[in-house]
Amino acid sequence: MQEIQQSLIFIIGILLTSGLFYLILYFGFRRKSALLFLSLFCLCQASKAFFRTDAQIAMQTLSISEEQSGFLTGLSYTLGGFFLLAFLVYHFKIRSR
């Protein structure tokens, strides 16, 4: 159990770091939309991992209810999928028919 929590904290840290890195790249390189969407995707995945795995710790730390934790997890799933799709469309310049 302790090893699982440590690995989850490590994964959340990597996702947060990469999200902030891509956000810095977005502001540094001509504001390409693909970098912003990738940054937001990483941040959504980090929040999803935080609320899904450590729900009890998240509820105690942030003083939120179980319903709110479930809502935030669902919101992270939905927004993460949207941002991933938007990143792929903008990065590969997919044209509509």
C-alpha positions as CSV (number, residue, x, y, z in Angstrom):
1,M,0.0,0.0,0.0
2,Q,2.8,2.4,0.9
3,E,4.7,1.6,-2.3
4,I,1.5,2.3,-4.4
5,Q,1.0,5.7,-2.8
6,Q,4.6,6.6,-3.4
7,S,4.4,5.6,-7.0
8,L,1.2,7.5,-7.5
9,I,2.7,10.6,-5.9
10,F,5.7,10.2,-8.3
11,I,3.3,9.9,-11.3
12,I,1.3,12.9,-10.2
13,G,4.5,14.9,-9.8
14,I,5.6,14.0,-13.3
15,L,2.3,15.0,-14.8
16,L,2.3,18.3,-13.0
17,T,5.8,19.0,-14.0
18,S,5.2,18.2,-17.7
19,G,2.0,20.3,-17.6
20,L,3.8,23.3,-16.3
21,F,6.7,22.7,-18.8
22,Y,4.3,22.7,-21.8
23,L,2.6,25.8,-20.4
24,I,5.9,27.6,-20.3
25,L,6.6,26.4,-23.8
26,Y,3.2,27.8,-24.9
27,F,4.1,31.3,-23.6
28,G,7.6,31.0,-25.0
29,F,7.0,29.8,-28.6
30,R,4.5,32.0,-30.5
31,R,1.6,30.7,-28.4
32,K,0.9,27.5,-30.4
33,S,-2.5,26.2,-29.4
34,A,-1.3,22.5,-29.4
35,L,1.1,23.2,-26.5
36,L,-1.6,24.7,-24.4
37,F,-3.9,21.8,-25.0
38,L,-1.1,19.3,-24.2
39,S,-0.4,21.2,-21.0
40,L,-4.1,21.2,-20.0
41,F,-4.3,17.5,-20.8
42,C,-1.4,16.7,-18.4
43,L,-2.9,18.8,-15.7
44,C,-6.3,17.0,-16.1
45,Q,-4.6,13.6,-15.9
46,A,-2.8,14.7,-12.7
47,S,-6.0,15.8,-11.1
48,K,-7.8,12.6,-12.2
49,A,-5.0,10.5,-10.6
50,F,-5.2,12.6,-7.4
51,F,-8.9,12.4,-7.0
52,R,-9.4,8.8,-8.1
53,T,-6.7,7.1,-6.1
54,D,-6.4,9.1,-2.9
55,A,-10.0,10.1,-2.6
56,Q,-10.0,9.9,1.2
57,I,-6.8,12.0,1.5
58,A,-8.1,14.5,-1.1
59,M,-11.4,14.9,0.8
60,Q,-9.6,15.5,4.1
61,T,-7.0,17.8,2.6
62,L,-9.3,19.9,0.5
63,S,-12.4,19.6,2.7
64,I,-14.7,18.3,0.0
65,S,-17.4,15.7,0.1
66,E,-17.5,12.4,-1.7
67,E,-19.9,13.7,-4.3
68,Q,-17.7,16.6,-5.1
69,S,-14.7,14.3,-5.4
70,G,-16.6,12.1,-7.8
71,F,-17.7,15.1,-9.8
72,L,-14.1,16.4,-10.1
73,T,-13.0,12.9,-11.2
74,G,-15.6,12.8,-13.9
75,L,-14.8,16.4,-15.0
76,S,-11.1,15.5,-15.2
77,Y,-12.0,12.5,-17.5
78,T,-14.2,14.6,-19.7
79,L,-11.9,17.6,-20.0
80,G,-8.8,15.3,-20.4
81,G,-10.4,13.6,-23.4
82,F,-11.4,16.9,-24.9
83,F,-7.9,18.4,-24.5
84,L,-6.3,15.3,-26.0
85,L,-8.5,15.4,-29.0
86,A,-7.9,19.2,-29.4
87,F,-4.1,18.6,-29.2
88,L,-4.2,16.0,-31.9
89,V,-6.4,18.2,-34.2
90,Y,-4.2,21.3,-33.8
91,H,-0.8,19.5,-33.8
92,F,-1.4,17.4,-36.9
93,K,-3.5,20.1,-38.6
94,I,-6.5,17.8,-39.3
95,R,-8.8,19.6,-41.7
96,S,-12.6,19.2,-41.6
97,R,-14.4,17.8,-44.6
